[in-house]
Amino acid sequence: MQKAGVIGIDMGATNMKGAVVSNGVLSAIATIPVKRQSNADEVLADVYKLVDGLLQTSEVAAIGIGVPSMVNVNEGIVYDVVNIPAWKEVPLKRLLEQRFGLPVYVNNDANCFAAGEYYYGKGVGFNSMVGLTLGTGLGAGVIINKQLYEGYNCGAGEFGLLPYADSVLDEYASGSFFTLKNNIDGKLAYGRACEGDTGALALYRQFGKNLGHAIKMVMYTFDPGLIVLGGSVRVAYDYFKDSMWEEIRTYVYPAAVKRLKIEVSALENSGILGAAALPLIK
């Protein structure tokens, strides 16, 4: 048995993944498909199965879980979980603690991304930072003075829901910009950009401008010294960084722009690491 670690679970869109994390090192990762059409108890049974398997591999002191939903952090209740329609209101913390007899920490998946970067990635050494996830939507996790700031309803950092153009930033500063607004698969757009396709490159230039606007909203709200970009769209950073910074430079305080650092996440399994970091950052 290894020294006691923390189970980190990432409830993704297609799979729930978990591992035991000890000093930033992951055990073998266990994966179970998310059964979107299952009832609430069946999905919960899969979570139990995932944890049961991980408990066989290492000594465990706590469980952390990141869920794509609004969360009552104090009570560990998740609401209207994305891609799991049956999870309308689930007291996840209570159920897991009763089942396993371990302390359980539940939070939003974007907050877990920020926690993972803060402890194990580009955020190491910073007191405050914002992690932006550029996936199907635009998510954010906020860390202020070494503490995760969730807001009263775990809704802090929902920049993707701010009005922008004819809709909201979610549809312009995430993968949805490609799929919803331009009717092209994100992987296809990236592949074409890599080949020098002028149309794809133009899309990324516009995406960078949109993301730059979102980052200005982050700056006006939280004034972080560091922003870390995560999510699948980050791999195309070289194609949108110039237009992104061009837009950021229209921020009203030039000195703040000069001091701002923007990094691209290099972490693998940041969701698992961040979930396992929840006991530390509280």
Backbone bond lengths (Angstrom), bond angles and torsions (degrees), N, CA, C in turn:
res aa  C-N    CA-C-N  psi(-1)  N-CA   C-N-CA  omega(-1)  CA-C   N-CA-C  phi
1 M - - - 1.474 - - 1.524 109.84 -
2 Q 1.332 116.45 137.94 1.449 121.14 177.78 1.526 110.21 -82.16
3 K 1.328 115.77 169.73 1.449 120.92 173.07 1.522 109.35 -59.25
4 A 1.341 116.93 144.96 1.462 121.07 -174.23 1.518 111.42 -53.68
5 G 1.335 115.48 129.67 1.448 121.53 177.63 1.521 110.05 -120.14
6 V 1.314 115.67 -165.19 1.460 122.04 179.16 1.522 108.10 -124.50
7 I 1.306 116.34 131.97 1.463 119.90 173.58 1.528 108.49 -76.06
8 G 1.318 115.71 125.63 1.457 121.39 173.70 1.515 109.52 -110.68
9 I 1.324 116.82 130.28 1.467 121.88 -179.09 1.523 109.23 -124.24
10 D 1.313 115.23 130.88 1.462 122.82 178.46 1.530 107.53 -113.11
11 M 1.340 115.71 110.22 1.466 120.73 178.65 1.523 108.67 -86.06
12 G 1.327 116.49 91.04 1.450 120.91 -177.14 1.519 112.88 -84.88
13 A 1.327 115.51 -176.83 1.461 120.12 -177.95 1.517 112.15 -70.51
14 T 1.324 117.21 -34.52 1.462 120.51 -176.98 1.525 113.26 -115.18
15 N 1.330 116.87 -26.66 1.459 120.60 -178.56 1.519 111.23 -137.62
16 M 1.337 115.81 148.38 1.459 120.56 165.53 1.517 106.21 -100.13
17 K 1.338 115.49 127.41 1.461 121.32 -176.89 1.517 109.10 -122.21
18 G 1.314 116.00 143.43 1.450 119.62 179.91 1.515 112.06 -147.51
19 A 1.323 114.91 157.87 1.461 121.81 176.26 1.514 108.16 -158.20
20 V 1.321 115.98 162.30 1.455 121.15 171.24 1.523 107.49 -91.33
21 V 1.326 116.32 127.13 1.461 121.72 -177.81 1.518 109.12 -110.72
22 S 1.323 116.01 123.88 1.469 122.11 176.91 1.524 107.94 -128.37
23 N 1.334 116.31 114.96 1.464 121.60 -179.32 1.522 112.55 53.60
24 G 1.335 116.01 39.73 1.450 120.98 177.39 1.511 115.13 81.66
25 V 1.325 117.43 1.42 1.462 121.50 -179.98 1.531 109.03 -103.90
26 L 1.331 116.34 129.61 1.456 121.33 -177.79 1.523 111.20 -92.43
27 S 1.322 114.96 142.19 1.449 120.18 167.76 1.525 108.44 -73.86
28 A 1.323 116.93 -176.18 1.464 119.69 172.72 1.533 108.91 -58.15
29 I 1.318 115.91 137.90 1.458 121.12 -176.77 1.524 110.18 -85.15
30 A 1.319 115.53 130.66 1.463 121.56 175.62 1.527 108.34 -100.57
31 T 1.318 116.33 141.23 1.464 121.33 -176.56 1.523 110.40 -134.43
32 I 1.326 115.71 136.00 1.458 122.16 174.18 1.527 107.62 -133.20
33 P 1.331 118.61 130.17 1.471 120.06 178.65 1.527 111.42 -60.56
34 V 1.335 115.54 142.32 1.460 120.71 174.17 1.526 108.43 -80.62
35 K 1.319 115.86 119.11 1.465 121.00 -179.52 1.528 107.97 -90.70
36 R 1.315 115.90 94.19 1.457 121.64 -170.42 1.525 113.26 -61.85
37 Q 1.323 116.65 -31.35 1.462 119.39 -175.97 1.517 113.09 -95.81
38 S 1.321 118.17 4.96 1.465 121.26 178.45 1.519 110.40 -74.53
39 N 1.345 115.80 160.82 1.460 118.11 175.90 1.524 109.46 -79.40
40 A 1.323 115.92 172.74 1.467 120.95 -172.63 1.522 112.05 -59.58
41 D 1.322 117.31 -41.63 1.461 120.94 -178.00 1.530 111.84 -68.08
42 E 1.312 116.99 -34.74 1.468 119.95 179.92 1.527 110.97 -68.08
43 V 1.318 116.90 -40.45 1.467 119.59 176.87 1.526 109.81 -65.28
44 L 1.332 116.28 -41.90 1.462 120.41 178.80 1.522 110.55 -61.83
45 A 1.325 117.21 -38.58 1.464 120.92 178.69 1.526 110.97 -61.27
46 D 1.333 117.00 -35.50 1.467 119.82 177.32 1.528 110.98 -68.12
47 V 1.343 117.11 -36.92 1.463 119.72 175.49 1.528 109.80 -62.55
48 Y 1.327 116.66 -44.46 1.466 120.60 177.31 1.532 110.76 -58.13
49 K 1.317 115.60 -43.88 1.464 120.59 -179.25 1.523 110.94 -61.68
50 L 1.330 116.16 -42.11 1.463 120.54 179.10 1.523 110.61 -61.74
51 V 1.328 116.41 -46.89 1.467 120.32 -178.78 1.525 110.70 -67.12
52 D 1.319 117.52 -41.89 1.473 120.84 178.77 1.516 111.01 -54.35
53 G 1.326 116.29 -44.62 1.457 119.75 -179.43 1.517 112.40 -65.32
54 L 1.324 117.25 -40.24 1.462 120.48 -179.41 1.527 112.03 -69.44
55 L 1.318 116.82 -32.02 1.467 120.40 179.03 1.522 111.59 -66.59
56 Q 1.321 117.20 -19.77 1.461 120.51 179.27 1.521 112.46 -78.05
57 T 1.329 116.85 -14.40 1.465 119.99 -172.38 1.516 114.32 -100.50
58 S 1.329 117.33 -26.16 1.461 120.14 -172.92 1.514 110.79 -152.07
59 E 1.328 115.41 159.65 1.463 120.27 170.61 1.525 107.76 -75.31
60 V 1.328 116.85 134.21 1.456 121.66 -172.40 1.525 110.54 -126.12
61 A 1.334 116.00 136.00 1.464 121.03 -178.79 1.522 112.73 -102.50
62 A 1.351 118.03 -22.94 1.460 120.94 -176.21 1.527 108.81 -164.29
63 I 1.329 114.89 170.51 1.462 122.35 178.10 1.522 108.56 -129.08
64 G 1.333 116.59 131.63 1.462 121.94 173.21 1.513 108.94 -120.69
65 I 1.315 117.07 141.65 1.466 120.25 -178.18 1.518 110.47 -141.45
66 G 1.321 115.64 131.03 1.450 122.18 177.08 1.518 110.22 -104.90
67 V 1.330 116.02 129.44 1.463 122.09 -173.23 1.528 109.10 -128.46
68 P 1.334 118.33 135.26 1.468 120.38 178.15 1.525 111.38 -77.29
69 S 1.317 115.65 79.68 1.468 120.54 -176.20 1.516 109.71 -165.54
70 M 1.324 115.19 173.53 1.454 120.26 165.66 1.521 107.38 -76.19
71 V 1.331 116.31 142.54 1.460 120.62 -174.60 1.525 110.19 -133.35
72 N 1.314 116.26 133.17 1.463 121.16 164.44 1.521 105.00 -82.40
73 V 1.329 116.63 98.26 1.460 120.95 -170.28 1.522 111.94 -64.92
74 N 1.318 117.51 -40.92 1.464 120.28 -177.73 1.520 112.05 -62.71
75 E 1.320 116.68 -41.16 1.460 120.36 -178.09 1.518 112.77 -98.19
76 G 1.344 117.18 -9.64 1.457 120.30 177.81 1.512 113.61 69.55
77 I 1.323 116.79 34.80 1.461 121.42 178.34 1.526 108.58 -98.89
78 V 1.333 116.52 132.39 1.459 120.97 178.28 1.527 109.05 -107.34
79 Y 1.344 115.62 143.62 1.457 121.37 -175.20 1.530 110.68 -125.86
80 D 1.320 116.18 133.55 1.475 122.43 171.78 1.525 111.52 48.77
81 V 1.327 115.11 61.23 1.462 120.88 -175.42 1.533 110.57 -69.21
82 V 1.322 115.54 129.57 1.464 121.25 179.30 1.522 109.72 -60.26
83 N 1.309 117.27 132.74 1.464 125.47 176.86 1.528 114.32 73.13
84 I 1.339 117.51 1.27 1.471 120.03 173.69 1.528 106.66 -129.11
85 P 1.324 117.62 81.98 1.466 120.47 -174.23 1.521 114.14 -56.55
86 A 1.330 117.77 -29.60 1.464 120.54 -176.56 1.526 112.69 -73.20
87 W 1.328 117.08 -18.24 1.461 120.19 -179.34 1.529 109.05 -89.77
88 K 1.324 115.62 77.66 1.461 121.18 178.55 1.522 111.89 -82.64
89 E 1.315 115.88 -40.79 1.469 121.93 178.88 1.521 107.30 -156.53
90 V 1.309 116.23 101.70 1.469 121.57 -173.75 1.524 109.82 -123.39
91 P 1.333 118.31 121.05 1.476 121.43 177.78 1.532 110.05 -77.99
92 L 1.304 115.71 71.39 1.465 121.95 -169.12 1.525 112.25 -62.49
93 K 1.313 116.80 -42.40 1.463 120.39 -179.22 1.537 110.73 -59.92
94 R 1.310 116.59 -49.42 1.469 120.47 -178.12 1.531 111.17 -62.33
95 L 1.325 116.36 -44.09 1.462 120.15 -177.59 1.526 111.45 -64.60
96 L 1.317 116.93 -42.93 1.468 120.04 -179.28 1.522 111.61 -70.71
97 E 1.322 116.57 -38.78 1.472 118.65 178.84 1.523 111.08 -66.36
98 Q 1.312 117.24 -38.14 1.462 120.06 176.89 1.525 111.01 -65.35
99 R 1.307 116.10 -38.42 1.470 120.81 -175.94 1.529 112.36 -74.17
100 F 1.342 117.07 -38.31 1.462 119.49 -170.55 1.523 114.39 -115.00
101 G 1.314 118.39 -11.92 1.456 120.35 178.79 1.510 114.16 66.22
102 L 1.319 116.21 29.23 1.463 122.27 179.45 1.531 109.05 -124.70
103 P 1.338 117.91 151.71 1.472 118.90 173.76 1.526 110.11 -64.89
104 V 1.334 115.85 138.46 1.461 121.86 -176.58 1.517 109.62 -125.02
105 Y 1.331 116.48 136.84 1.456 123.63 -179.80 1.530 108.19 -122.58
106 V 1.325 115.96 126.10 1.464 121.61 -176.68 1.521 109.08 -120.92
107 N 1.319 116.16 136.28 1.461 119.37 178.41 1.517 110.18 -153.86
108 N 1.311 115.20 171.70 1.455 123.45 176.66 1.533 110.37 -67.42
109 D 1.323 117.17 147.13 1.459 120.61 -176.10 1.529 113.04 -63.96
110 A 1.337 117.71 -35.62 1.468 119.21 178.49 1.522 111.08 -68.44
111 N 1.324 117.03 -35.81 1.465 119.97 175.40 1.524 110.58 -63.93
112 C 1.327 115.79 -36.97 1.469 119.44 177.90 1.527 110.98 -65.99
113 F 1.321 116.85 -38.15 1.466 119.36 175.74 1.524 110.69 -58.22
114 A 1.338 116.11 -46.50 1.466 120.13 179.82 1.523 111.26 -62.76
115 A 1.329 116.92 -41.45 1.464 120.55 179.35 1.519 111.16 -63.67
116 G 1.329 116.51 -40.38 1.458 119.94 178.54 1.519 112.12 -63.38
117 E 1.329 116.59 -42.53 1.461 119.90 178.40 1.522 111.10 -67.50
118 Y 1.314 116.85 -36.98 1.463 121.05 -177.71 1.529 110.95 -64.99
119 Y 1.310 116.74 -41.19 1.461 119.91 -176.49 1.526 114.42 -90.83
120 Y 1.334 116.58 -31.05 1.462 118.45 -170.43 1.530 114.37 -128.28
121 G 1.328 117.84 -2.37 1.456 119.61 -174.86 1.511 113.83 -127.45
122 K 1.314 116.76 -136.83 1.462 122.38 -173.89 1.525 112.98 -69.49
123 G 1.327 117.95 -14.12 1.458 120.69 -179.22 1.515 114.94 -85.24
124 V 1.328 117.23 -5.01 1.462 120.09 -179.07 1.535 109.48 -60.17
125 G 1.328 115.91 127.39 1.459 121.19 179.25 1.518 114.59 97.13
126 F 1.325 117.04 -8.41 1.466 121.29 178.04 1.528 110.17 -98.76
127 N 1.320 116.43 146.04 1.460 120.41 174.72 1.523 112.32 -85.02
128 S 1.333 115.85 -30.69 1.462 121.29 -177.68 1.521 109.22 -138.63
129 M 1.317 116.38 145.41 1.464 121.65 179.66 1.516 109.34 -165.28
130 V 1.316 115.47 165.06 1.462 122.18 172.70 1.519 107.60 -127.95
131 G 1.315 116.41 131.79 1.455 121.47 173.47 1.514 109.35 -103.12
132 L 1.327 116.87 123.75 1.467 121.76 177.98 1.524 109.23 -107.22
133 T 1.315 116.71 126.08 1.456 120.85 177.66 1.524 109.15 -101.01
134 L 1.318 115.15 120.51 1.458 122.16 -178.90 1.522 108.13 -104.57
135 G 1.312 115.89 82.13 1.456 121.41 -179.84 1.511 109.77 -119.34
136 T 1.323 116.14 -134.52 1.460 119.93 175.33 1.520 110.33 -59.98
137 G 1.328 115.94 -35.47 1.460 122.55 174.63 1.515 109.68 -127.86
138 L 1.319 115.53 -176.20 1.465 122.18 177.74 1.520 108.52 -105.89
139 G 1.328 116.15 112.24 1.460 120.77 178.35 1.514 110.51 -113.93
140 A 1.328 116.22 164.07 1.464 119.89 179.71 1.516 110.62 -150.23
141 G 1.318 114.76 142.74 1.453 122.65 170.85 1.517 108.18 -121.63
142 V 1.317 116.92 137.73 1.469 122.27 -172.23 1.525 109.88 -119.18
143 I 1.329 116.32 128.47 1.458 121.87 175.38 1.526 107.93 -120.77
144 I 1.328 115.96 123.74 1.457 122.75 -178.64 1.521 108.69 -125.04
145 N 1.333 116.32 124.38 1.462 121.47 179.24 1.531 112.19 49.13
146 K 1.340 114.56 48.28 1.462 123.84 174.11 1.529 113.90 70.97
147 Q 1.328 116.93 11.36 1.453 121.38 179.23 1.527 110.13 -121.78
148 L 1.326 115.66 139.80 1.456 120.69 174.64 1.524 108.82 -72.74
149 Y 1.329 115.92 123.62 1.463 120.17 -179.98 1.523 108.85 -102.34
150 E 1.334 115.49 110.60 1.464 119.94 -175.81 1.518 113.03 -98.04
151 G 1.336 117.53 -22.61 1.448 120.30 -170.60 1.519 110.29 84.80
152 Y 1.310 116.32 171.39 1.467 121.69 -174.94 1.524 111.76 -63.92
153 N 1.342 117.14 -36.82 1.467 121.58 -178.48 1.524 112.64 -113.40
154 C 1.324 116.25 23.01 1.471 121.07 -176.33 1.537 109.94 59.25
155 G 1.338 115.84 31.86 1.455 120.13 -178.38 1.508 113.91 -110.38
156 A 1.337 118.01 5.78 1.462 120.12 178.67 1.527 109.83 -64.27
157 G 1.308 116.43 137.78 1.455 120.23 177.69 1.514 115.08 88.86
158 E 1.319 117.98 14.25 1.469 119.83 178.30 1.528 110.09 -82.49
159 F 1.337 114.86 59.17 1.460 119.99 -178.10 1.522 112.04 -66.29
160 G 1.315 116.55 -25.21 1.454 119.84 -179.56 1.511 114.07 -63.43
161 L 1.321 117.46 -17.39 1.458 121.21 -178.77 1.529 112.86 -95.77
162 L 1.333 116.78 1.76 1.463 119.65 176.06 1.525 110.23 -72.06
163 P 1.333 117.97 142.67 1.469 120.50 179.63 1.532 111.19 -60.97
164 Y 1.336 114.24 141.49 1.470 119.77 177.04 1.526 108.02 -158.51
165 A 1.326 116.42 131.70 1.466 121.76 -178.78 1.530 109.32 51.91
166 D 1.341 117.26 -125.22 1.462 119.96 -178.31 1.516 113.31 -95.23
167 S 1.341 116.76 8.52 1.464 119.87 -174.84 1.522 109.60 -150.35
168 V 1.341 115.99 -126.06 1.457 121.86 179.03 1.524 109.05 -132.27
169 L 1.328 116.42 165.27 1.464 120.51 -177.49 1.523 112.93 -60.11
170 D 1.335 117.01 -29.69 1.460 120.67 177.51 1.533 111.80 -49.60
171 E 1.315 116.63 -38.88 1.456 120.98 -174.30 1.527 112.82 -87.53
172 Y 1.313 117.00 -4.13 1.465 120.37 -177.29 1.525 113.66 -121.54
173 A 1.340 117.86 -20.84 1.465 120.77 -174.99 1.523 110.91 -123.52
174 S 1.316 116.01 36.84 1.464 121.98 177.14 1.522 107.94 -152.48
175 G 1.324 116.41 -173.48 1.461 119.67 177.99 1.512 113.57 -60.60
176 S 1.330 116.74 -21.21 1.466 120.16 179.30 1.521 112.20 -65.02
177 F 1.328 117.36 -22.28 1.458 120.28 176.82 1.530 110.37 -59.19
178 F 1.321 116.57 -35.22 1.452 120.84 -179.13 1.530 111.20 -83.14
179 T 1.331 116.32 -48.50 1.458 119.92 -174.13 1.527 113.32 -75.72
180 L 1.342 116.93 -43.87 1.459 120.39 -175.93 1.516 113.35 -87.34
181 K 1.336 116.15 -44.32 1.458 119.87 -173.95 1.524 113.39 -87.20
182 N 1.324 117.25 -24.01 1.459 119.60 -175.79 1.527 113.90 -127.65
183 N 1.328 115.98 3.97 1.466 121.54 172.69 1.533 112.76 53.43
184 I 1.335 115.20 44.53 1.455 119.49 176.82 1.522 109.08 -139.35
185 D 1.306 116.51 137.70 1.453 120.71 177.78 1.528 110.01 -64.06
186 G 1.332 116.36 138.74 1.458 120.14 -176.79 1.518 113.10 -60.96
187 K 1.323 117.29 -40.38 1.470 120.33 179.03 1.527 110.77 -64.67
188 L 1.329 115.53 -38.08 1.470 119.40 178.82 1.521 110.35 -66.34
189 A 1.336 116.30 -43.24 1.467 119.78 178.76 1.522 110.65 -60.76
190 Y 1.330 116.13 -41.77 1.463 120.08 179.96 1.523 111.13 -65.09
191 G 1.328 116.00 -43.33 1.459 119.39 178.80 1.515 112.15 -61.10
192 R 1.320 116.35 -41.16 1.460 119.99 179.09 1.525 111.39 -67.39
193 A 1.337 116.09 -38.67 1.462 119.30 177.92 1.523 110.58 -62.01
194 C 1.326 116.04 -40.46 1.475 120.45 178.52 1.522 111.64 -62.07
195 E 1.329 116.14 -27.89 1.461 121.00 179.57 1.530 112.11 -88.02
196 G 1.341 116.53 -0.86 1.455 120.64 177.98 1.515 114.80 87.11
197 D 1.324 118.02 15.23 1.457 121.33 179.74 1.531 109.78 -62.30
198 T 1.331 116.55 124.67 1.462 120.27 -173.77 1.530 112.41 -66.36
199 G 1.333 116.61 -35.52 1.456 119.45 178.84 1.508 112.08 -65.53
200 A 1.326 117.24 -43.32 1.467 121.31 179.23 1.528 110.69 -66.81
201 L 1.315 116.54 -40.76 1.465 119.52 178.62 1.528 111.09 -63.49
202 A 1.326 116.49 -36.64 1.464 120.05 177.61 1.532 110.92 -66.02
203 L 1.342 116.44 -37.41 1.459 119.88 176.58 1.521 110.61 -60.62
204 Y 1.319 117.06 -43.94 1.463 120.11 -178.92 1.527 111.56 -68.40
205 R 1.324 116.63 -32.84 1.473 117.86 176.00 1.530 110.44 -64.23
206 Q 1.325 116.22 -41.58 1.457 118.96 178.02 1.530 110.87 -68.54
207 F 1.324 116.07 -38.89 1.467 119.63 177.15 1.524 110.00 -59.36
208 G 1.326 117.28 -43.07 1.462 120.86 179.75 1.517 111.82 -60.36
209 K 1.325 116.54 -40.46 1.466 120.02 177.17 1.527 110.39 -62.64
210 N 1.326 116.64 -43.24 1.467 120.36 178.86 1.526 111.14 -62.55
211 L 1.325 115.96 -45.52 1.460 119.92 -179.98 1.521 110.59 -65.11
212 G 1.326 117.01 -37.65 1.467 120.16 176.57 1.514 111.64 -58.99
213 H 1.326 116.45 -39.67 1.470 119.62 176.31 1.525 110.38 -62.87
214 A 1.337 116.66 -43.26 1.466 119.63 178.58 1.525 111.15 -61.22
215 I 1.320 116.25 -40.35 1.459 119.96 -179.87 1.525 110.80 -66.12
216 K 1.320 117.63 -35.15 1.463 118.83 174.70 1.531 111.09 -62.08
217 M 1.321 117.40 -36.81 1.466 120.33 176.36 1.534 110.53 -63.43
218 V 1.329 116.04 -38.55 1.467 120.38 175.95 1.518 110.10 -62.96
219 M 1.317 117.03 -43.17 1.468 121.62 -178.39 1.525 111.40 -65.65
220 Y 1.322 116.35 -43.62 1.466 119.15 179.48 1.527 111.36 -64.88
221 T 1.326 116.45 -30.28 1.466 120.31 -175.18 1.522 112.58 -86.88
222 F 1.345 117.28 -47.88 1.464 120.41 -171.87 1.525 114.32 -119.72
223 D 1.324 118.06 -14.71 1.460 121.36 177.38 1.526 112.45 50.09
224 P 1.329 118.31 54.66 1.471 119.52 -178.41 1.527 111.82 -77.62
225 G 1.327 115.24 157.55 1.455 119.48 173.37 1.511 111.86 -86.05
226 L 1.344 116.23 -19.10 1.462 121.73 -176.62 1.513 109.71 -140.12
227 I 1.326 116.13 135.58 1.459 122.98 169.41 1.522 107.02 -123.73
228 V 1.326 116.24 127.87 1.464 121.65 178.76 1.525 108.47 -110.63
229 L 1.319 116.00 128.26 1.458 121.73 -179.64 1.523 110.28 -95.87
230 G 1.326 115.28 126.77 1.450 121.15 176.06 1.515 110.20 -125.27
231 G 1.330 116.80 -170.54 1.457 120.68 -179.50 1.514 111.92 85.99
232 S 1.315 115.38 166.88 1.465 121.12 -171.70 1.527 113.66 -64.40
233 V 1.334 118.56 -30.99 1.466 120.56 -175.65 1.529 111.49 -71.04
234 R 1.317 117.17 -17.37 1.465 119.67 -176.46 1.530 112.59 -62.04
235 V 1.335 117.67 -23.67 1.470 119.76 -178.39 1.523 111.32 -62.97
236 A 1.339 117.21 -20.95 1.467 121.06 -179.09 1.527 111.94 -94.28
237 Y 1.309 118.01 18.18 1.467 122.19 -173.41 1.529 112.58 -51.45
238 D 1.315 117.03 -41.06 1.471 119.23 -177.53 1.526 112.41 -60.93
239 Y 1.330 117.01 -22.39 1.461 120.25 -177.28 1.528 113.37 -91.30
240 F 1.322 116.87 -14.85 1.469 117.20 179.27 1.529 113.81 -123.28
241 K 1.318 118.74 -2.31 1.465 120.11 -174.29 1.525 112.74 -65.60
242 D 1.342 118.21 -37.93 1.463 119.53 -175.90 1.537 111.13 -65.70
243 S 1.324 116.62 -46.95 1.470 119.07 179.86 1.526 111.14 -70.75
244 M 1.322 116.68 -29.92 1.463 120.49 175.43 1.520 110.58 -62.25
245 W 1.331 116.83 -49.36 1.465 120.37 -179.56 1.531 111.31 -68.18
246 E 1.318 116.59 -33.41 1.466 119.19 177.04 1.523 110.78 -59.58
247 E 1.326 116.19 -42.21 1.461 120.20 178.09 1.524 111.15 -70.46
248 I 1.325 117.35 -40.64 1.471 120.75 179.87 1.527 110.25 -59.92
249 R 1.314 117.41 -34.26 1.476 121.04 -177.51 1.523 112.88 -69.70
250 T 1.335 117.60 -6.51 1.462 119.68 172.90 1.534 111.07 -85.26
251 Y 1.327 116.88 -0.50 1.467 121.78 175.58 1.531 109.15 -57.75
252 V 1.308 116.25 144.12 1.460 120.76 -169.24 1.532 113.75 -68.11
253 Y 1.336 117.38 -20.48 1.467 120.41 -178.01 1.531 109.65 -113.48
254 P 1.309 119.46 94.27 1.472 122.60 -176.19 1.525 113.49 -57.59
255 A 1.325 117.49 -35.55 1.463 119.60 -178.53 1.528 110.86 -62.98
256 A 1.325 116.77 -36.13 1.466 120.55 179.04 1.523 110.77 -66.52
257 V 1.326 116.36 -36.15 1.462 120.09 178.21 1.523 110.41 -64.70
258 K 1.325 116.71 -41.69 1.464 120.40 -179.83 1.525 111.81 -63.05
259 R 1.320 117.09 -31.82 1.461 120.89 -177.37 1.523 113.12 -87.25
260 L 1.328 116.85 -17.76 1.462 120.65 -176.00 1.526 111.27 -69.39
261 K 1.313 115.84 134.27 1.472 122.07 173.39 1.524 108.45 -109.36
262 I 1.318 115.49 132.02 1.464 121.22 173.37 1.520 107.53 -120.87
263 E 1.320 116.20 123.29 1.455 122.27 -178.26 1.533 109.59 -121.66
264 V 1.323 115.23 154.89 1.459 121.71 175.95 1.523 108.32 -103.05
265 S 1.304 116.61 128.49 1.454 120.44 -177.96 1.525 111.44 -58.99
266 A 1.318 115.26 135.55 1.459 121.16 174.37 1.527 111.20 -112.24
267 L 1.328 115.72 4.99 1.460 119.80 -177.58 1.522 111.58 -75.62
268 E 1.316 115.79 137.20 1.449 120.61 165.22 1.528 107.42 -93.15
269 N 1.321 115.78 142.55 1.473 121.08 177.64 1.525 112.29 59.17
270 S 1.338 115.57 42.62 1.464 119.49 -178.99 1.527 111.86 -62.88
271 G 1.335 117.23 -30.66 1.456 119.94 178.85 1.513 112.76 -64.82
272 I 1.321 116.64 -40.50 1.465 121.20 177.76 1.525 110.02 -67.92
273 L 1.327 116.57 -46.75 1.466 120.50 179.77 1.527 111.19 -60.50
274 G 1.330 115.74 -42.18 1.461 119.40 -179.20 1.510 112.39 -67.26
275 A 1.328 117.23 -40.11 1.466 120.09 177.49 1.525 110.31 -62.31
276 A 1.330 115.88 -40.23 1.467 119.64 178.87 1.519 112.24 -69.96
277 A 1.336 116.76 -21.43 1.469 120.59 179.50 1.525 112.84 -83.82
278 L 1.322 118.45 -9.92 1.464 120.71 -176.37 1.530 113.21 -55.80
279 P 1.343 119.78 -41.06 1.472 117.53 177.30 1.524 113.30 -63.18
280 L 1.336 117.43 -26.70 1.463 121.35 -177.68 1.521 111.49 -77.98
281 I 1.336 115.68 -40.72 1.458 119.72 -171.41 1.519 112.59 -83.20
282 K 1.308 118.15 -10.32 1.465 121.25 176.56 1.523 110.30 -82.78
